[in-house]
Amino acid sequence: MIKIVTARQMRALDNRAIKEMGVPELVLMENAGLAVLKIIQDNFENLAGLKVSVFAGKGNNGGDGIVTARHLYNMGAEPTLFLAVRKGELKGAAKINLEAYSNIGGSVKQITRKKHLSDFKPKFMHSAVVIDALLGTGSRGPLKGLYTDIVDAMNHGSGLKIAVDIPTGVDSDSGVAPDKCFNADITVALQLPKVGLVTSPARNFTGHLVVSDISIPQKVIEQAQCAAYMMESSDITLILPSRAWDAHKGQFGHLVMACGSRSMSGAPVLAGSGALKMGVGLVTAAGPEGIVGMLPLARPELMSLSLSQTESGSISEKAAESFIDFAKDKTAVLIGPGISTDASTIKFAKKIIRSLGIPMVIDADGLNCIAGDKDILKKRKAPTIITPHPGEMARLTGQTTAQVQADRIKTAAGYAKKTGSVVVLKGAGTVIASPGGEVYFNHTGNNGLATGGSGDVLAGMIAGALAQGAHPEDAAVAPVFLHGQCADTYAEKYDSRSFTPTDILEMLPGAIKQITG
């Protein structure tokens, strides 16, 4: 797994590498510039005569860009360095690299007034590459003054757009992205990805994310604090257990689901199918009597349990006792997909959540049913996983959706600690937070998952893993990764807008095989 850090944590890493480990700042800057150079070499076979515009500020981020410009010049390219400050404002390693670049004959233009942008526009508008090395992780709040105009001009360039460490304008700690941000095709994260690079809405501006080593000692990285971990396929391999050749279904759990209503009869089929594809031994779909008989017709592997229903065709509170009696000796329960928020169904859901002492996944309307009850999750003793999208998370926490999205990691981690539940905050860059404080970020998936039913499949996958005895964190992390991997694999061949929840189910066996070998 890869550590994800805040700006403060990254500064601490840099300082320790320099002051305690004796790695010179110039070396780190040189390696950062070379990392950006490698991206350009990967995209252009011949650097000779290649026109590159490097926009640099006065800090270390600007110094990284200057190093790239120097190497490009030495390799026959035609870089132009556009300084957003006066030359005399640069200090330390950035100043040294500016002097070295100037001494070999590199072109430098100073942009200290808006008029300069107009003067230099013919120079940079048709560059093959535009490099953003303006502010780095030091940027906070919306851009002001000349920087707004510079970023606007950079965005209108026609070349490949590369951000050094983080696109200018993006908040490195929250991912908040104001209206004016550098819109990168590629972002080169130096040593470790920053929080703002991996969470919404900033992911719209980062393009393809490349994490590049700049030679900070591994010892420093291992001992460093971080905000979250990014899961890799090798981590998921460790989570998914192998199976004995003589195993039988009784060893892989029995999941019971309280799902569905008259208007959402597909939800239990999708959720149950997700659980089955994750390898659970048995799945019983419990639903309102008006639809439950149809479920095995859609998915023959599903067993069914008929429950009393309301006039609107949802599960009635009258069914609570019979459901509890059936489910109490099963290995996990899933409640929520498609159940509605009928007043009687809300009472049913609350009684199930309070009374059942087995591992539980609560999704969708299951969460909406308990949104006004602050203590119901806290009082549960058995492992609990909740899977809200941002709107549901807002209802649970009493925040607005915008507030949830403004700091997804903090929101998920805070609610996990408060309730004792594992929180799976869905969205672009799903965040998984445990009650113990561990936070995991998922980088798989794309906008193809933004379709009705994909959350039902994920809830079933998580519940299926939990029913097999997986640790609650593992039961969340692995399915989230695989769920996104299915979408990514589909997008390699087809347009993501055509992706459907049934495509997830069709591609899931291949995704698991890719992980397990």
Residue, then its C-alpha position, 0 to 999 in steps of 0.5 A: m500500500i502507498k501512504i497518502v499525505t497532507a502538505r504538512q506531513m510531506r514537509a516533515l518527510d522532506n525536512r527529516a530526509i534533509k536534516e537527519m538523513g543528510v540528503p541535500e535539498l538540491v538532490l531532492m529537487e534534481n530528482a523531482g525535475l528528472a521525474v517530470l523529464k521522464i514523463i515527457q520522454d515517455n510521451f515524445e520519442n524525439l526531444a530535439g526542437l520540442k517546444v516546452s513552456v515551464f511556468a514556475g513560482k519562487g518556491n521549491n515547486g518552481g525549482d523542480g520545474i527549472v531542473t526539468a527545463r535545464h535537462l530539456y535544454n541540454m537534450g536539444a529541446e527548446p524550453t522557455l521558463f516563464l517565471a511568475v516572480r522576479k528573478g531576485e525573489l528566488k532563494g536556496a536550491a531554486k535560485i541555484n537551479l535558476e542560475a545554472y539554467s541561465n548560465i547554459g543559455g536557457s530562455v527565461k521570461q518574467i511574468t509580473r504583470k498581466k501585459h506580459l501574458s499578452d506579450f508572451k502568448p505567441k511563445f507558449m500557446h503552441s508549445a508541445v508541453v506546458i508544465d505547471a510548477l507554480l505553487g505546489t502544495g503551498s497553495r491555499g484557497p482560490l487563486k488571486g491576481l496574476y496567478t488566475d490569469i496565468v493558469d487561465a493562459m496555461n489551460h488554453g495552451s494546446g500542448l500536453k499539460i503536466a502538473v508538478d506534484i499538484p495542479t495549481g489551485v487544488d488544495s493539497d489537503s482536501g481536494v477542494a478545487p475552485d473554479k480556476c485550477f490548472n487542468a492537467d493531463i498528467t500529474v507527477a506526485l513527488q514521492l507520495p500522493k497528496v490527499g488532494l490528488v486522490t479525492s473528489p473534486a480535484r480528481n477532475f483536474t489531476g489527469h493521469l496520476v504518476v507517483s515518482d520516487i525522488s530518493i527520500p530514504q525508505k526508513v523515513i517513509e516507513q516511519a512517517q505519519c500519513a492521512a490514508y493508505m492507497m490500496e494496490s492489487s498486491d494488498i488485495t491478494l493478501i486479503l482474499p484467502s485461498r480455498a482448500w480443494d475439498a471445501h464445501k458451501g457450509q464453510f463459506g457463510h450464509l448471508v441473509m438480506a433484507c432488501g427490495s420493495r414493489s418499486m425496487s425489486g431488482a435491488p435484491v437480485l443485484a445485491g445477492s448476485g454480488a455476494l454470490k460472485m464474491g464466493v459466499g456459500l449461501v444467500t437468502a433474500a428476504g423481501p416483501e411477499g409481493i416480490v420475493g417469489m420472483l427473485p429466484l426466477a431472476r437468480p436461481e441460486l438465491m433462496s428466499l424468505s417471504l416477509s409481511q408487506t405494507e400497502s406500498g409494497s415494502i417490508s412491514e414492521k410486523a416482519a421484524e420478529s420472524f426475520i430476526d428469528f431466521a437470521k440470528d444464526k446466520t453469518a452476516v446480514l445485509i439491510g437496505p438496498g431498495i427497502s424504501t423509507d415507508a414509516s413501517t419499514i423504518k421501524f422494521a429496519k431500526k429493530i433489526i439493527r438494534s436486535l441482531g447481534i451478527p455482522m451487518v452491512i447497512d446500505a442505501d435506504g437502510l441508512n436513510c431509515i436511521a438518519g435521525d437516530k444518532d446512537i443506533l450504530k454506536k450501541r451495536k456490538a457486532p461488526t458493522i459496515i455502512t456504505p453511504h454515498p455523499g448524500e446519505m453521509a450528509r443525512l447521517t452526519g447532519q452536514t450538507t453534501a458539499q461539506v461532506q465532499a469538502d473533506r471526505i477523509k475527515t468526514a468518514a474517519g470522524y463518523a467511523k470513530k464516533t459510531g464504531s462502524v467501518v465507513v465506506l464513503k462512496g464516490a470518485g475515490t471511495v474512502i474506507a475508514s475504520p473505528g481504529g483510525e485507519v483510512y484507506f483510499n481506493h483508486t480504481g473505478n471511473n464514471g461508469l459506476a455512476t449508475g443505478g444499481s452499482g451500489d447494490v452490487l457493491a453492498g452485496m459484495i461487501a456483505g458476501a465477504l463479511a459473511q465468509g468471516a473476513h475482517p470488517e476492514d478487509a470485507a470493505v477494502a477488497p470488494v471496493f477495489l474489485h468493484g472499481q477494477c471491473a469498471d476500469t477493465y470495461a473502459e479499456k474496451y468500451d465507452s464507460r457510459s454503457f457500463t451497467p451493474t450486470d457488467i460488474l457481475e460479468m467481469l467480477p470473476g476475471a477481476i478476482k482471477q487477476i488478483t489471485g492468479 
